[in-house]
Structures are given as structure tokens and as C-alpha cells.
Amino acid sequence: MKDTYTDHDRLFKELIQNFFSEFMQLFFPEASRYIDFNYLKTI
């Protein structure tokens, strides 16, 4: 039987990258007020 491996670190990084503004607004609402999300770019 083959073991399956889930790369949780990669998945988490993709989620943060794709939903960074939503993540910040949900978990860090005070700090997100000072971030201009229009000037952030994807790496």
C-alpha cells in the first residue's frame, strides 16, 4: 500500500498568497487598515 503525502506547508503558503488581504482582515483587522493591498504583488 502506497503512503500518501500531503505538503501542508505548501498548501498553507498558497492559501495565504491567494487570500492574503482576507486573511489579514480576519485575523489582524487593526493592522490591515494600514496596508494598501493594491501595491502588494505575488512572488
mmCIF file as Biopython writes it, N, C-alpha, C and O atoms, coordinates in Angstrom:
data_model
#
loop_
_atom_site.group_PDB
_atom_site.id
_atom_site.type_symbol
_atom_site.label_atom_id
_atom_site.label_alt_id
_atom_site.label_comp_id
_atom_site.label_asym_id
_atom_site.label_entity_id
_atom_site.label_seq_id
_atom_site.pdbx_PDB_ins_code
_atom_site.Cartn_x
_atom_site.Cartn_y
_atom_site.Cartn_z
_atom_site.occupancy
_atom_site.B_iso_or_equiv
_atom_site.auth_seq_id
_atom_site.auth_asym_id
_atom_site.pdbx_PDB_model_num
ATOM 1   N N  . MET A ? 1  ? 0.837  -1.184 0.000  1.0 0.0 1  A 1 
ATOM 2   C CA . MET A ? 1  ? 0.000  0.000  0.000  1.0 0.0 1  A 1 
ATOM 3   C C  . MET A ? 1  ? 0.883  1.250  0.000  1.0 0.0 1  A 1 
ATOM 4   O O  . MET A ? 1  ? 1.817  1.363  0.795  1.0 0.0 1  A 1 
ATOM 5   N N  . LYS A ? 2  ? 0.580  2.168  -0.886 1.0 0.0 2  A 1 
ATOM 6   C CA . LYS A ? 2  ? 1.389  3.383  -1.024 1.0 0.0 2  A 1 
ATOM 7   C C  . LYS A ? 2  ? 0.937  4.439  -0.021 1.0 0.0 2  A 1 
ATOM 8   O O  . LYS A ? 2  ? -0.254 4.725  0.103  1.0 0.0 2  A 1 
ATOM 9   N N  . ASP A ? 3  ? 1.897  5.009  0.688  1.0 0.0 3  A 1 
ATOM 10  C CA . ASP A ? 3  ? 1.600  6.106  1.610  1.0 0.0 3  A 1 
ATOM 11  C C  . ASP A ? 3  ? 1.400  7.388  0.816  1.0 0.0 3  A 1 
ATOM 12  O O  . ASP A ? 3  ? 2.154  7.669  -0.116 1.0 0.0 3  A 1 
ATOM 13  N N  . THR A ? 4  ? 0.399  8.156  1.176  1.0 0.0 4  A 1 
ATOM 14  C CA . THR A ? 4  ? 0.187  9.442  0.528  1.0 0.0 4  A 1 
ATOM 15  C C  . THR A ? 4  ? 0.764  10.536 1.402  1.0 0.0 4  A 1 
ATOM 16  O O  . THR A ? 4  ? 0.708  10.474 2.630  1.0 0.0 4  A 1 
ATOM 17  N N  . TYR A ? 5  ? 1.311  11.521 0.754  1.0 0.0 5  A 1 
ATOM 18  C CA . TYR A ? 5  ? 1.959  12.624 1.450  1.0 0.0 5  A 1 
ATOM 19  C C  . TYR A ? 5  ? 1.280  13.926 1.052  1.0 0.0 5  A 1 
ATOM 20  O O  . TYR A ? 5  ? 1.147  14.226 -0.135 1.0 0.0 5  A 1 
ATOM 21  N N  . THR A ? 6  ? 0.861  14.679 2.020  1.0 0.0 6  A 1 
ATOM 22  C CA . THR A ? 6  ? 0.259  15.980 1.760  1.0 0.0 6  A 1 
ATOM 23  C C  . THR A ? 6  ? 1.237  17.055 2.218  1.0 0.0 6  A 1 
ATOM 24  O O  . THR A ? 6  ? 1.672  17.075 3.370  1.0 0.0 6  A 1 
ATOM 25  N N  . ASP A ? 7  ? 1.566  17.930 1.310  1.0 0.0 7  A 1 
ATOM 26  C CA . ASP A ? 7  ? 2.504  19.014 1.613  1.0 0.0 7  A 1 
ATOM 27  C C  . ASP A ? 7  ? 1.732  20.176 2.242  1.0 0.0 7  A 1 
ATOM 28  O O  . ASP A ? 7  ? 1.365  21.136 1.564  1.0 0.0 7  A 1 
ATOM 29  N N  . HIS A ? 8  ? 1.495  20.069 3.538  1.0 0.0 8  A 1 
ATOM 30  C CA . HIS A ? 8  ? 0.685  21.070 4.233  1.0 0.0 8  A 1 
ATOM 31  C C  . HIS A ? 8  ? 1.327  22.458 4.195  1.0 0.0 8  A 1 
ATOM 32  O O  . HIS A ? 8  ? 0.623  23.463 4.093  1.0 0.0 8  A 1 
ATOM 33  N N  . ASP A ? 9  ? 2.630  22.516 4.275  1.0 0.0 9  A 1 
ATOM 34  C CA . ASP A ? 9  ? 3.319  23.805 4.246  1.0 0.0 9  A 1 
ATOM 35  C C  . ASP A ? 9  ? 3.064  24.527 2.928  1.0 0.0 9  A 1 
ATOM 36  O O  . ASP A ? 9  ? 2.771  25.722 2.918  1.0 0.0 9  A 1 
ATOM 37  N N  . ARG A ? 10 ? 3.175  23.809 1.830  1.0 0.0 10 A 1 
ATOM 38  C CA . ARG A ? 10 ? 2.940  24.405 0.511  1.0 0.0 10 A 1 
ATOM 39  C C  . ARG A ? 10 ? 1.489  24.849 0.363  1.0 0.0 10 A 1 
ATOM 40  O O  . ARG A ? 10 ? 1.218  25.928 -0.163 1.0 0.0 10 A 1 
ATOM 41  N N  . LEU A ? 11 ? 0.560  24.021 0.825  1.0 0.0 11 A 1 
ATOM 42  C CA . LEU A ? 11 ? -0.853 24.372 0.740  1.0 0.0 11 A 1 
ATOM 43  C C  . LEU A ? 11 ? -1.169 25.618 1.559  1.0 0.0 11 A 1 
ATOM 44  O O  . LEU A ? 11 ? -1.911 26.491 1.108  1.0 0.0 11 A 1 
ATOM 45  N N  . PHE A ? 12 ? -0.606 25.701 2.763  1.0 0.0 12 A 1 
ATOM 46  C CA . PHE A ? 12 ? -0.821 26.866 3.612  1.0 0.0 12 A 1 
ATOM 47  C C  . PHE A ? 12 ? -0.269 28.123 2.957  1.0 0.0 12 A 1 
ATOM 48  O O  . PHE A ? 12 ? -0.916 29.170 2.985  1.0 0.0 12 A 1 
ATOM 49  N N  . LYS A ? 13 ? 0.911  28.033 2.374  1.0 0.0 13 A 1 
ATOM 50  C CA . LYS A ? 13 ? 1.517  29.187 1.717  1.0 0.0 13 A 1 
ATOM 51  C C  . LYS A ? 13 ? 0.693  29.641 0.513  1.0 0.0 13 A 1 
ATOM 52  O O  . LYS A ? 13 ? 0.560  30.840 0.268  1.0 0.0 13 A 1 
ATOM 53  N N  . GLU A ? 14 ? 0.145  28.694 -0.232 1.0 0.0 14 A 1 
ATOM 54  C CA . GLU A ? 14 ? -0.708 29.053 -1.365 1.0 0.0 14 A 1 
ATOM 55  C C  . GLU A ? 14 ? -1.988 29.742 -0.894 1.0 0.0 14 A 1 
ATOM 56  O O  . GLU A ? 14 ? -2.438 30.707 -1.513 1.0 0.0 14 A 1 
ATOM 57  N N  . LEU A ? 15 ? -2.568 29.257 0.186  1.0 0.0 15 A 1 
ATOM 58  C CA . LEU A ? 15 ? -3.770 29.890 0.725  1.0 0.0 15 A 1 
ATOM 59  C C  . LEU A ? 15 ? -3.492 31.317 1.172  1.0 0.0 15 A 1 
ATOM 60  O O  . LEU A ? 15 ? -4.259 32.229 0.865  1.0 0.0 15 A 1 
ATOM 61  N N  . ILE A ? 16 ? -2.403 31.509 1.893  1.0 0.0 16 A 1 
ATOM 62  C CA . ILE A ? 16 ? -2.048 32.857 2.361  1.0 0.0 16 A 1 
ATOM 63  C C  . ILE A ? 16 ? -1.764 33.771 1.175  1.0 0.0 16 A 1 
ATOM 64  O O  . ILE A ? 16 ? -2.164 34.935 1.169  1.0 0.0 16 A 1 
ATOM 65  N N  . GLN A ? 17 ? -1.071 33.238 0.172  1.0 0.0 17 A 1 
ATOM 66  C CA . GLN A ? 17 ? -0.746 34.050 -1.002 1.0 0.0 17 A 1 
ATOM 67  C C  . GLN A ? 17 ? -2.014 34.472 -1.744 1.0 0.0 17 A 1 
ATOM 68  O O  . GLN A ? 17 ? -2.134 35.624 -2.161 1.0 0.0 17 A 1 
ATOM 69  N N  . ASN A ? 18 ? -2.946 33.559 -1.909 1.0 0.0 18 A 1 
ATOM 70  C CA . ASN A ? 18 ? -4.159 33.850 -2.676 1.0 0.0 18 A 1 
ATOM 71  C C  . ASN A ? 18 ? -5.195 34.653 -1.900 1.0 0.0 18 A 1 
ATOM 72  O O  . ASN A ? 18 ? -5.991 35.382 -2.491 1.0 0.0 18 A 1 
ATOM 73  N N  . PHE A ? 19 ? -5.185 34.520 -0.586 1.0 0.0 19 A 1 
ATOM 74  C CA . PHE A ? 19 ? -6.201 35.182 0.231  1.0 0.0 19 A 1 
ATOM 75  C C  . PHE A ? 19 ? -5.564 36.049 1.312  1.0 0.0 19 A 1 
ATOM 76  O O  . PHE A ? 19 ? -6.074 36.121 2.430  1.0 0.0 19 A 1 
ATOM 77  N N  . PHE A ? 20 ? -4.443 36.711 0.982  1.0 0.0 20 A 1 
ATOM 78  C CA . PHE A ? 20 ? -3.711 37.480 1.984  1.0 0.0 20 A 1 
ATOM 79  C C  . PHE A ? 20 ? -4.544 38.614 2.567  1.0 0.0 20 A 1 
ATOM 80  O O  . PHE A ? 20 ? -4.578 38.789 3.785  1.0 0.0 20 A 1 
ATOM 81  N N  . SER A ? 21 ? -5.206 39.374 1.729  1.0 0.0 21 A 1 
ATOM 82  C CA . SER A ? 21 ? -5.979 40.510 2.253  1.0 0.0 21 A 1 
ATOM 83  C C  . SER A ? 21 ? -7.124 40.023 3.138  1.0 0.0 21 A 1 
ATOM 84  O O  . SER A ? 21 ? -7.381 40.610 4.189  1.0 0.0 21 A 1 
ATOM 85  N N  . GLU A ? 22 ? -7.807 38.970 2.731  1.0 0.0 22 A 1 
ATOM 86  C CA . GLU A ? 22 ? -8.885 38.419 3.548  1.0 0.0 22 A 1 
ATOM 87  C C  . GLU A ? 22 ? -8.351 37.858 4.862  1.0 0.0 22 A 1 
ATOM 88  O O  . GLU A ? 22 ? -8.971 38.025 5.913  1.0 0.0 22 A 1 
ATOM 89  N N  . PHE A ? 23 ? -7.195 37.190 4.799  1.0 0.0 23 A 1 
ATOM 90  C CA . PHE A ? 23 ? -6.552 36.647 5.999  1.0 0.0 23 A 1 
ATOM 91  C C  . PHE A ? 23 ? -6.219 37.759 6.981  1.0 0.0 23 A 1 
ATOM 92  O O  . PHE A ? 23 ? -6.509 37.660 8.174  1.0 0.0 23 A 1 
ATOM 93  N N  . MET A ? 24 ? -5.605 38.819 6.466  1.0 0.0 24 A 1 
ATOM 94  C CA . MET A ? 24 ? -5.224 39.934 7.335  1.0 0.0 24 A 1 
ATOM 95  C C  . MET A ? 24 ? -6.453 40.608 7.931  1.0 0.0 24 A 1 
ATOM 96  O O  . MET A ? 24 ? -6.459 40.938 9.117  1.0 0.0 24 A 1 
ATOM 97  N N  . GLN A ? 25 ? -7.483 40.814 7.137  1.0 0.0 25 A 1 
ATOM 98  C CA . GLN A ? 25 ? -8.690 41.474 7.637  1.0 0.0 25 A 1 
ATOM 99  C C  . GLN A ? 25 ? -9.394 40.631 8.694  1.0 0.0 25 A 1 
ATOM 100 O O  . GLN A ? 25 ? -9.993 41.174 9.622  1.0 0.0 25 A 1 
ATOM 101 N N  . LEU A ? 26 ? -9.326 39.321 8.561  1.0 0.0 26 A 1 
ATOM 102 C CA . LEU A ? 26 ? -9.986 38.450 9.517  1.0 0.0 26 A 1 
ATOM 103 C C  . LEU A ? 26 ? -9.196 38.315 10.816 1.0 0.0 26 A 1 
ATOM 104 O O  . LEU A ? 26 ? -9.766 38.438 11.900 1.0 0.0 26 A 1 
ATOM 105 N N  . PHE A ? 27 ? -7.885 38.062 10.719 1.0 0.0 27 A 1 
ATOM 106 C CA . PHE A ? 27 ? -7.084 37.772 11.900 1.0 0.0 27 A 1 
ATOM 107 C C  . PHE A ? 27 ? -6.355 38.984 12.470 1.0 0.0 27 A 1 
ATOM 108 O O  . PHE A ? 27 ? -6.030 39.002 13.657 1.0 0.0 27 A 1 
ATOM 109 N N  . PHE A ? 28 ? -6.095 39.995 11.646 1.0 0.0 28 A 1 
ATOM 110 C CA . PHE A ? 28 ? -5.384 41.193 12.090 1.0 0.0 28 A 1 
ATOM 111 C C  . PHE A ? 28 ? -6.089 42.437 11.565 1.0 0.0 28 A 1 
ATOM 112 O O  . PHE A ? 28 ? -5.507 43.189 10.784 1.0 0.0 28 A 1 
ATOM 113 N N  . PRO A ? 29 ? -7.338 42.668 11.982 1.0 0.0 29 A 1 
ATOM 114 C CA . PRO A ? 29 ? -8.118 43.780 11.408 1.0 0.0 29 A 1 
ATOM 115 C C  . PRO A ? 29 ? -7.479 45.149 11.645 1.0 0.0 29 A 1 
ATOM 116 O O  . PRO A ? 29 ? -7.555 46.014 10.772 1.0 0.0 29 A 1 
ATOM 117 N N  . GLU A ? 30 ? -6.867 45.362 12.778 1.0 0.0 30 A 1 
ATOM 118 C CA . GLU A ? 30 ? -6.244 46.662 13.056 1.0 0.0 30 A 1 
ATOM 119 C C  . GLU A ? 30 ? -5.066 46.904 12.115 1.0 0.0 30 A 1 
ATOM 120 O O  . GLU A ? 30 ? -4.949 47.988 11.542 1.0 0.0 30 A 1 
ATOM 121 N N  . ALA A ? 31 ? -4.205 45.925 11.950 1.0 0.0 31 A 1 
ATOM 122 C CA . ALA A ? 31 ? -3.037 46.075 11.081 1.0 0.0 31 A 1 
ATOM 123 C C  . ALA A ? 31 ? -3.445 46.187 9.611  1.0 0.0 31 A 1 
ATOM 124 O O  . ALA A ? 31 ? -2.798 46.894 8.839  1.0 0.0 31 A 1 
ATOM 125 N N  . SER A ? 32 ? -4.515 45.494 9.226  1.0 0.0 32 A 1 
ATOM 126 C CA . SER A ? 32 ? -4.914 45.513 7.816  1.0 0.0 32 A 1 
ATOM 127 C C  . SER A ? 32 ? -5.392 46.892 7.369  1.0 0.0 32 A 1 
ATOM 128 O O  . SER A ? 32 ? -5.397 47.189 6.174  1.0 0.0 32 A 1 
ATOM 129 N N  . ARG A ? 33 ? -5.785 47.719 8.303  1.0 0.0 33 A 1 
ATOM 130 C CA . ARG A ? 33 ? -6.211 49.087 7.950  1.0 0.0 33 A 1 
ATOM 131 C C  . ARG A ? 33 ? -5.060 49.926 7.405  1.0 0.0 33 A 1 
ATOM 132 O O  . ARG A ? 33 ? -5.287 50.895 6.681  1.0 0.0 33 A 1 
ATOM 133 N N  . TYR A ? 34 ? -3.832 49.561 7.748  1.0 0.0 34 A 1 
ATOM 134 C CA . TYR A ? 34 ? -2.660 50.330 7.345  1.0 0.0 34 A 1 
ATOM 135 C C  . TYR A ? 34 ? -1.972 49.764 6.111  1.0 0.0 34 A 1 
ATOM 136 O O  . TYR A ? 34 ? -0.970 50.317 5.658  1.0 0.0 34 A 1 
ATOM 137 N N  . ILE A ? 35 ? -2.486 48.685 5.566  1.0 0.0 35 A 1 
ATOM 138 C CA . ILE A ? 35 ? -1.872 48.043 4.396  1.0 0.0 35 A 1 
ATOM 139 C C  . ILE A ? 35 ? -2.653 48.409 3.146  1.0 0.0 35 A 1 
ATOM 140 O O  . ILE A ? 35 ? -3.873 48.250 3.093  1.0 0.0 35 A 1 
ATOM 141 N N  . ASP A ? 36 ? -1.946 48.896 2.148  1.0 0.0 36 A 1 
ATOM 142 C CA . ASP A ? 36 ? -2.578 49.163 0.857  1.0 0.0 36 A 1 
ATOM 143 C C  . ASP A ? 36 ? -2.385 47.915 0.001  1.0 0.0 36 A 1 
ATOM 144 O O  . ASP A ? 36 ? -1.322 47.720 -0.590 1.0 0.0 36 A 1 
ATOM 145 N N  . PHE A ? 37 ? -3.401 47.083 -0.065 1.0 0.0 37 A 1 
ATOM 146 C CA . PHE A ? 37 ? -3.311 45.799 -0.756 1.0 0.0 37 A 1 
ATOM 147 C C  . PHE A ? 37 ? -3.174 45.949 -2.269 1.0 0.0 37 A 1 
ATOM 148 O O  . PHE A ? 37 ? -2.855 44.977 -2.954 1.0 0.0 37 A 1 
ATOM 149 N N  . ASN A ? 38 ? -3.408 47.132 -2.797 1.0 0.0 38 A 1 
ATOM 150 C CA . ASN A ? 38 ? -3.240 47.355 -4.234 1.0 0.0 38 A 1 
ATOM 151 C C  . ASN A ? 38 ? -1.775 47.343 -4.658 1.0 0.0 38 A 1 
ATOM 152 O O  . ASN A ? 38 ? -1.466 47.108 -5.826 1.0 0.0 38 A 1 
ATOM 153 N N  . TYR A ? 39 ? -0.873 47.596 -3.707 1.0 0.0 39 A 1 
ATOM 154 C CA . TYR A ? 39 ? 0.550  47.663 -4.037 1.0 0.0 39 A 1 
ATOM 155 C C  . TYR A ? 39 ? 1.299  46.377 -3.736 1.0 0.0 39 A 1 
ATOM 156 O O  . TYR A ? 39 ? 2.510  46.308 -3.946 1.0 0.0 39 A 1 
ATOM 157 N N  . LEU A ? 40 ? 0.605  45.364 -3.250 1.0 0.0 40 A 1 
ATOM 158 C CA . LEU A ? 40 ? 1.243  44.078 -2.994 1.0 0.0 40 A 1 
ATOM 159 C C  . LEU A ? 40 ? 1.262  43.274 -4.274 1.0 0.0 40 A 1 
ATOM 160 O O  . LEU A ? 40 ? 0.303  43.301 -5.046 1.0 0.0 40 A 1 
ATOM 161 N N  . LYS A ? 41 ? 2.358  42.551 -4.504 1.0 0.0 41 A 1 
ATOM 162 C CA . LYS A ? 41 ? 2.427  41.725 -5.691 1.0 0.0 41 A 1 
ATOM 163 C C  . LYS A ? 41 ? 2.812  40.300 -5.302 1.0 0.0 41 A 1 
ATOM 164 O O  . LYS A ? 41 ? 3.463  40.067 -4.284 1.0 0.0 41 A 1 
ATOM 165 N N  . THR A ? 42 ? 2.399  39.371 -6.127 1.0 0.0 42 A 1 
ATOM 166 C CA . THR A ? 42 ? 2.654  37.964 -5.888 1.0 0.0 42 A 1 
ATOM 167 C C  . THR A ? 42 ? 4.097  37.626 -6.225 1.0 0.0 42 A 1 
ATOM 168 O O  . THR A ? 42 ? 4.638  38.111 -7.219 1.0 0.0 42 A 1 
ATOM 169 N N  . ILE A ? 43 ? 4.701  36.818 -5.421 1.0 0.0 43 A 1 
ATOM 170 C CA . ILE A ? 43 ? 6.089  36.394 -5.649 1.0 0.0 43 A 1 
ATOM 171 C C  . ILE A ? 43 ? 6.098  35.204 -6.561 1.0 0.0 43 A 1 
ATOM 172 O O  . ILE A ? 43 ? 7.165  34.683 -6.886 1.0 0.0 43 A 1 
#
